[in-house]
Amino acid sequence: MSAVDESTAASTSAAVARRLLASTLGGRATDLARDRFAAPLRPAASLGVLDITEFFGETSGGVRTYLMEKAAYVERHPELRQVLVLPAGADAVTEVDGVRCYRMRGPRVPTQHPYRFMLATRSNRRIIEHERPDVIEVGSPGLVPWIIRHPARRLGIPLVHFFHSDYPSLMGPGIARKLAARYARALDRLFVTTIVASTTVADDLRRIGIDRVVRVPLGVDPRCFSPTRRARGMELRARLGIDGTPLVIFVGRFAREKELKLLLTAWPTIRARTGAQLLLVGEGPLRRPLLESIRRHAWSRSIRWFPFTADREQLASLVAASDLFVSPGTAETFGLAALEALASGTPVLSADHGGVAEQVTASGAGALFPAGQATELAAAAVALLSTGGAEMRERARAYATSEHDWDSVFDRIVNLYRAVSGR
């Protein structure tokens, strides 16, 4: 496939996202608590799903990608319809063929930019009663499940949970983790089943007493994330002043659970032994303090920051032009950015626990280091930058393209919806 063909093919979900995430439908202000809604889309569809989550924002990553890929899938399948209920700065309604998106006004979550609360009980109830989906997938564990449980129960609509955040593990040992596990068990009673993307999370949930779990690994667009983008990525590298040296990349939220401080602790050793440069791609609550701490060190000139970009093709080019992708945290429920790196032919270095570790082990295209150990992280990075080559890149690409296709992912999820809804 030529580069032009690849770009066109890769734009499908990106085009859906651009249309769905426009500010309003037809430029009209909306009040979701009072305004009359348009008739549900695709009235002859055999299955309708409503996706609702607070884990969605202007600069969020994996959940946003998952939902936009699902919307593109629904648009291609006329027997399906989808309703998205997402947080925003103002109420709005947008739609594409078969997919309607309600953007619900809500306050920002303190310290967790770009996320917002969805507290509008009346608006949520009106949307559910109007759209009458066959199943509701809840993608966040906070207030949303409790807000929608009553209208869903009254209408006989089953709730499915997609466990995108392993929040009990984030609490660390002790009473906080026990309380989080107790909350997770209480939340589990609202759902007919929970979808997880990795065996690690499935095992973690079963250990705390949640066993109605279905594992469905996430997917990747191999036309967008491809080694063929490396040439364009090298041009981007040159514009960033990263030319002729090995490049290590991190893509994700600058947040505590990503354990970026561990990578930065290891960085002086990696830099000294390989001459590599580090590219940090993303946004998040820790961006400013991290960047300020980096500037205090002599090795700060070897680190570049690239802000969050909604341009998936630009991101794919940067990843393909990197020599190593690092995922230092242990709390990844899957690690979609790491899978995109593998599809791009870029080896992955990961902590030895979590969803990314599973991908590294299965692909054979990278290495693991003991969780929390900066010295071992540095040693593994140096080894990969010294020995990684064409063979490892080929293994990375082969694994991602053979095991993780978005259509197969959503085929499985739709079959699950039909089973739990009786449709």
C-alpha positions as CSV (number, residue, x, y, z in Angstrom):
1,M,0.0,0.0,0.0
2,S,1.4,3.4,-0.9
3,A,1.8,6.2,1.7
4,V,-1.1,8.1,0.1
5,D,-3.4,5.0,0.3
6,E,-2.3,4.5,3.9
7,S,-3.1,8.0,4.9
8,T,-6.6,7.8,3.4
9,A,-7.4,4.5,5.0
10,A,-6.1,5.6,8.4
11,S,-8.3,8.7,8.4
12,T,-11.7,6.9,9.0
13,S,-11.9,7.0,12.8
14,A,-10.1,10.4,12.8
15,A,-12.8,11.8,10.5
16,V,-15.6,10.4,12.7
17,A,-13.9,12.0,15.7
18,R,-13.7,15.4,14.1
19,R,-17.4,15.4,13.2
20,L,-18.6,14.0,16.5
21,L,-16.5,16.3,18.7
22,A,-17.6,19.5,17.0
23,S,-19.1,22.0,19.4
24,T,-22.8,21.8,18.5
25,L,-25.1,20.3,15.8
26,G,-26.0,23.0,13.4
27,G,-24.4,25.7,15.5
28,R,-27.4,25.6,18.0
29,A,-26.9,25.9,21.7
30,T,-28.4,22.9,23.6
31,D,-29.9,22.3,27.0
32,L,-29.9,18.6,27.6
33,A,-32.1,18.9,30.6
34,R,-35.0,20.6,28.7
35,D,-34.7,20.6,24.9
36,R,-36.5,18.2,22.8
37,F,-34.3,15.5,21.3
38,A,-34.3,14.4,17.6
39,A,-35.7,10.9,16.9
40,P,-33.3,8.0,17.6
41,L,-31.0,7.1,14.7
42,R,-31.4,3.9,12.7
43,P,-34.8,2.8,14.1
44,A,-34.4,-0.5,12.3
45,A,-31.1,-1.3,13.9
46,S,-31.0,-4.7,15.6
47,L,-28.8,-3.5,18.4
48,G,-28.3,-0.2,20.1
49,V,-25.5,0.6,22.7
50,L,-25.1,3.6,24.8
51,D,-21.5,4.4,25.9
52,I,-21.1,6.7,28.9
53,T,-17.8,7.7,30.7
54,E,-16.1,10.5,32.5
55,F,-12.7,9.3,31.2
56,F,-12.9,11.5,28.1
57,G,-11.4,14.9,27.5
58,E,-9.7,17.1,25.0
59,T,-6.3,15.5,25.7
60,S,-7.2,12.0,26.9
61,G,-5.8,9.0,25.2
62,G,-6.8,5.3,25.3
63,V,-10.5,5.6,26.2
64,R,-11.0,8.3,23.6
65,T,-9.3,6.2,20.9
66,Y,-11.5,3.2,21.9
67,L,-14.7,5.1,21.6
68,M,-13.9,6.8,18.4
69,E,-12.8,3.5,16.8
70,K,-16.1,2.0,18.0
71,A,-18.0,4.9,16.4
72,A,-16.3,4.3,13.1
73,Y,-17.1,0.6,13.4
74,V,-20.8,1.4,14.0
75,E,-20.9,3.8,11.1
76,R,-19.8,1.0,8.8
77,H,-22.4,-1.5,10.2
78,P,-26.0,-0.4,9.4
79,E,-27.5,-3.0,11.8
80,L,-26.0,-1.2,14.8
81,R,-26.6,2.2,16.4
82,Q,-24.5,3.9,19.1
83,V,-25.2,6.7,21.6
84,L,-22.2,8.4,23.2
85,V,-22.6,10.4,26.5
86,L,-19.5,12.4,27.2
87,P,-18.4,15.2,29.5
88,A,-17.7,18.7,28.1
89,G,-17.6,22.4,28.9
90,A,-21.1,22.9,27.5
91,D,-24.1,20.8,26.5
92,A,-24.1,19.8,22.8
93,V,-25.4,17.2,20.4
94,T,-23.5,15.9,17.3
95,E,-24.0,12.9,15.1
96,V,-22.7,10.9,12.2
97,D,-24.4,8.0,10.4
98,G,-25.7,5.7,13.1
99,V,-23.9,7.5,16.0
100,R,-25.2,10.3,18.2
101,C,-23.0,12.1,20.7
102,Y,-24.4,14.0,23.7
103,R,-21.7,16.3,25.2
104,M,-22.8,17.0,28.8
105,R,-21.7,20.1,30.7
106,G,-19.8,19.4,33.9
107,P,-17.2,20.9,36.2
108,R,-13.5,19.8,35.9
109,V,-12.2,17.1,38.2
110,P,-9.7,18.9,40.5
111,T,-6.0,18.0,39.7
112,Q,-7.2,15.7,36.9
113,H,-7.3,17.9,33.8
114,P,-8.8,17.1,31.2
115,Y,-11.5,15.1,32.9
116,R,-14.9,16.5,34.0
117,F,-17.7,15.3,36.3
118,M,-21.1,14.4,34.8
119,L,-23.5,15.3,37.6
120,A,-26.6,16.0,35.5
121,T,-29.1,13.3,36.8
122,R,-32.0,14.7,34.9
123,S,-30.1,15.0,31.6
124,N,-28.8,11.4,31.8
125,R,-32.2,10.1,32.6
126,R,-33.8,11.9,29.7
127,I,-31.2,10.6,27.3
128,I,-31.6,7.0,28.4
129,E,-35.4,7.2,28.3
130,H,-35.3,8.8,24.8
131,E,-32.7,6.6,23.2
132,R,-33.8,3.3,24.8
133,P,-30.5,1.4,24.0
134,D,-30.4,-2.4,24.3
135,V,-27.3,-2.2,26.5
136,I,-25.3,0.5,28.3
137,E,-21.5,0.3,28.6
138,V,-20.1,2.3,31.5
139,G,-16.4,3.3,31.1
140,S,-15.7,5.0,34.4
141,P,-16.2,3.9,38.1
142,G,-17.1,7.2,39.7
143,L,-20.5,8.9,39.9
144,V,-21.9,7.9,36.5
145,P,-22.8,4.2,37.3
146,W,-24.9,5.3,40.3
147,I,-26.6,8.1,38.4
148,I,-27.8,5.9,35.6
149,R,-28.6,2.7,37.5
150,H,-32.2,3.7,38.3
151,P,-33.4,4.6,34.7
152,A,-31.5,1.6,33.3
153,R,-33.1,-0.8,35.9
154,R,-36.6,0.7,35.3
155,L,-36.3,0.2,31.6
156,G,-34.7,-3.3,31.9
157,I,-31.4,-2.2,30.2
158,P,-28.4,-4.3,31.3
159,L,-25.2,-2.4,32.3
160,V,-21.8,-3.6,31.2
161,H,-18.6,-2.2,32.8
162,F,-15.4,-1.6,30.8
163,F,-12.7,-1.6,33.4
164,H,-10.4,1.1,32.0
165,S,-8.7,2.1,35.3
166,D,-7.3,-0.4,37.8
167,Y,-8.0,2.1,40.7
168,P,-7.7,-0.5,43.5
169,S,-4.1,-1.2,42.5
170,L,-3.3,2.6,42.3
171,M,-4.1,2.9,46.0
172,G,-1.0,1.0,47.1
173,P,-1.0,-1.5,50.0
174,G,-3.0,-1.0,53.2
175,I,-6.4,0.3,54.1
176,A,-6.8,2.5,51.0
177,R,-6.5,-0.5,48.7
178,K,-9.0,-2.5,50.9
179,L,-11.5,0.3,50.7
180,A,-11.1,0.6,47.0
181,A,-11.6,-3.2,46.6
182,R,-14.7,-3.0,48.7
183,Y,-16.0,-0.2,46.5
184,A,-15.2,-2.2,43.4
185,R,-17.2,-5.1,44.7
186,A,-20.2,-2.8,45.5
187,L,-20.0,-1.3,42.0
188,D,-19.8,-4.8,40.4
189,R,-23.3,-5.6,41.7
190,L,-24.7,-3.0,39.2
191,F,-23.3,-4.8,36.2
192,V,-24.1,-8.0,34.4
193,T,-20.4,-8.4,33.4
194,T,-17.1,-6.5,33.3
195,I,-14.9,-6.2,30.2
196,V,-11.2,-6.1,30.8
197,A,-8.4,-5.8,28.2
198,S,-5.7,-7.9,29.8
199,T,-5.2,-11.1,31.8
200,T,-3.4,-9.1,34.5
201,V,-6.5,-7.1,35.3
202,A,-8.8,-10.1,35.1
203,D,-6.6,-11.8,37.7
204,D,-6.5,-8.7,39.9
205,L,-10.3,-8.5,39.9
206,R,-10.8,-12.1,40.6
207,R,-8.5,-11.8,43.6
208,I,-10.8,-9.2,45.2
209,G,-13.9,-11.2,44.5
210,I,-15.1,-9.9,41.0
211,D,-15.3,-13.0,38.7
212,R,-18.0,-12.1,36.1
213,V,-15.2,-10.9,33.8
214,V,-14.7,-11.1,30.0
215,R,-11.2,-10.4,28.5
216,V,-11.2,-8.6,25.2
217,P,-7.8,-7.1,24.2
218,L,-7.9,-3.7,22.4
219,G,-7.0,-3.1,18.8
220,V,-4.8,-1.0,16.6
221,D,-5.1,0.6,13.2
222,P,-2.1,-1.0,11.4
223,R,-2.5,1.4,8.4
224,C,-2.1,4.4,10.6
225,F,0.6,3.0,12.9
226,S,3.1,1.5,10.5
227,P,6.8,1.4,10.0
228,T,6.3,3.1,6.6
229,R,5.8,6.3,8.5
230,R,9.4,6.3,9.7
231,A,10.6,8.6,6.9
232,R,8.1,11.3,7.7
233,G,8.8,10.8,11.4
234,M,12.5,11.4,10.8
235,E,11.6,14.8,9.2
236,L,9.6,15.6,12.4
237,R,12.5,14.6,14.5
238,A,14.8,16.9,12.6
239,R,12.4,19.8,13.1
240,L,12.5,19.1,16.9
241,G,16.3,19.1,16.8
242,I,16.5,15.3,17.3
243,D,18.7,14.1,14.5
244,G,21.3,11.4,14.2
245,T,20.9,10.0,17.7
246,P,18.8,7.2,19.2
247,L,15.4,8.3,20.3
248,V,13.4,7.1,23.3
249,I,9.7,8.0,23.4
250,F,7.0,8.1,26.1
251,V,3.4,8.7,25.1
252,G,0.7,9.2,27.7
253,R,-0.7,11.4,30.4
254,F,1.7,13.1,32.7
255,A,0.1,11.6,35.8
256,R,1.3,9.9,39.0
257,E,0.2,6.4,37.8
258,K,2.4,6.6,34.7
259,E,5.5,6.7,36.9
260,L,7.4,9.1,34.7
261,K,9.7,10.1,37.6
262,L,11.1,6.5,37.4
263,L,12.1,7.1,33.8
264,L,13.6,10.5,34.5
265,T,15.6,9.0,37.4
266,A,17.0,6.4,35.0
267,W,17.6,8.9,32.2
268,P,21.0,10.3,33.0
269,T,22.5,6.8,32.8
270,I,20.7,6.0,29.6
271,R,21.9,9.3,28.1
272,A,25.5,8.9,29.2
273,R,25.8,5.4,27.8
274,T,23.9,5.7,24.5
275,G,23.8,9.4,23.6
276,A,20.0,9.0,23.2
277,Q,17.4,11.7,23.4
278,L,14.0,11.5,25.1
279,L,10.7,12.7,23.7
280,L,7.8,13.0,26.1
281,V,4.5,13.2,24.3
282,G,1.3,14.2,26.1
283,E,-0.4,16.4,28.7
284,G,-1.5,15.9,32.3
285,P,-1.5,17.3,35.8
286,L,2.2,16.6,36.4
287,R,3.4,18.2,33.2
288,R,4.5,21.6,34.7
289,P,6.2,20.2,37.8
290,L,8.0,17.5,35.8
291,L,9.3,19.9,33.1
292,E,10.4,22.4,35.8
293,S,12.4,19.7,37.6
294,I,14.0,18.6,34.3
295,R,15.2,22.1,33.6
296,R,17.4,22.0,36.7
297,H,19.7,19.4,35.3
298,A,22.5,19.5,32.8
299,W,21.0,16.6,30.8
300,S,17.7,18.6,30.3
301,R,18.9,19.5,26.8
302,S,18.5,15.8,25.8
303,I,14.8,15.8,26.6
304,R,12.0,17.3,24.4
305,W,8.4,17.7,25.2
306,F,5.7,17.4,22.4
307,P,2.2,18.4,23.5
308,F,-0.8,16.1,23.1
309,T,-1.9,15.9,19.5
310,A,-5.2,14.8,18.1
311,D,-3.5,14.3,14.8
312,R,-3.1,10.5,14.9
313,E,-1.0,10.4,11.8
314,Q,1.5,12.9,13.2
315,L,1.7,10.8,16.4
316,A,2.2,7.6,14.4
317,S,5.1,9.2,12.5
318,L,6.8,10.2,15.7
319,V,6.4,6.7,17.2
320,A,7.6,5.0,14.0
321,A,10.7,7.2,14.0
322,S,11.6,6.3,17.6
323,D,14.1,3.6,18.5
324,L,12.5,2.6,21.9
325,F,9.1,3.1,23.5
326,V,9.1,3.1,27.3
327,S,6.1,2.4,29.6
328,P,7.5,2.7,33.2
329,G,4.2,2.3,35.1
330,T,2.6,-0.9,36.5
331,A,-1.0,0.3,36.4
332,E,-1.8,0.0,32.7
333,T,-4.9,-2.0,32.2
334,F,-3.8,-2.6,28.6
335,G,-1.5,0.0,27.2
336,L,-2.9,1.1,23.9
337,A,0.0,3.5,23.1
338,A,2.4,0.6,23.6
339,L,0.4,-1.5,21.1
340,E,0.6,1.4,18.6
341,A,4.3,1.5,19.1
342,L,4.6,-2.3,18.3
343,A,2.5,-1.8,15.2
344,S,4.9,0.9,14.2
345,G,7.8,-1.5,14.5
346,T,9.1,0.2,17.6
347,P,10.4,-2.1,20.5
348,V,8.8,-1.6,23.9
349,L,10.4,-1.5,27.4
350,S,7.9,-2.0,30.2
351,A,7.7,-2.7,33.9
352,D,7.2,-6.4,34.6
353,H,3.5,-6.0,35.8
354,G,0.5,-4.8,33.9
355,G,-1.1,-4.9,30.5
356,V,2.0,-3.6,28.6
357,A,4.1,-6.4,30.1
358,E,1.8,-8.9,28.6
359,Q,2.2,-7.4,25.2
360,V,6.0,-7.3,25.4
361,T,6.1,-11.0,26.5
362,A,3.7,-12.1,23.8
363,S,5.4,-10.2,21.0
364,G,9.0,-10.8,22.0
365,A,9.7,-7.3,20.8
366,G,11.2,-5.6,23.8
367,A,12.2,-6.2,27.4
368,L,10.8,-6.0,31.0
369,F,12.5,-4.5,34.1
370,P,11.5,-5.1,37.8
371,A,8.8,-2.6,38.7
372,G,10.0,0.5,40.4
373,Q,13.7,-0.1,39.8
374,A,15.3,2.8,37.9
375,T,18.8,1.1,37.7
376,E,17.3,-2.0,36.0
377,L,15.2,0.3,33.7
378,A,18.3,2.0,32.6
379,A,20.2,-1.2,32.0
380,A,17.4,-2.7,29.9
381,A,17.1,0.5,27.9
382,V,20.8,0.6,27.2
383,A,20.7,-3.1,26.1
384,L,17.8,-2.6,23.8
385,L,19.2,0.5,22.2
386,S,22.5,-1.4,21.6
387,T,21.1,-4.6,20.3
388,G,17.6,-3.9,18.9
389,G,17.4,-4.0,15.2
390,A,15.4,-5.0,12.1
391,E,14.5,-8.4,13.5
392,M,12.9,-7.0,16.6
393,R,11.0,-4.4,14.6
394,E,9.6,-7.1,12.4
395,R,8.5,-9.1,15.4
396,A,6.8,-6.1,16.9
397,R,4.9,-5.4,13.7
398,A,3.9,-9.0,13.1
399,Y,2.5,-9.4,16.6
400,A,0.4,-6.2,16.5
401,T,-1.1,-6.8,13.0
402,S,-1.9,-10.5,13.6
403,E,-3.4,-10.3,17.1
404,H,-5.1,-6.9,17.3
405,D,-7.6,-5.9,14.7
406,W,-10.3,-3.4,15.7
407,D,-13.0,-5.1,13.7
408,S,-12.3,-8.4,15.5
409,V,-12.4,-6.5,18.8
410,F,-15.8,-5.0,18.2
411,D,-17.2,-8.1,16.7
412,R,-16.5,-9.8,20.0
413,I,-17.9,-6.9,22.0
414,V,-21.1,-6.7,19.9
415,N,-21.6,-10.5,20.4
416,L,-21.3,-9.9,24.1
417,Y,-23.9,-7.1,24.0
418,R,-26.3,-9.4,22.1
419,A,-25.8,-12.1,24.7
420,V,-26.5,-10.0,27.7
421,S,-29.4,-8.1,26.1
422,G,-31.1,-11.1,24.5
423,R,-30.9,-9.3,21.1
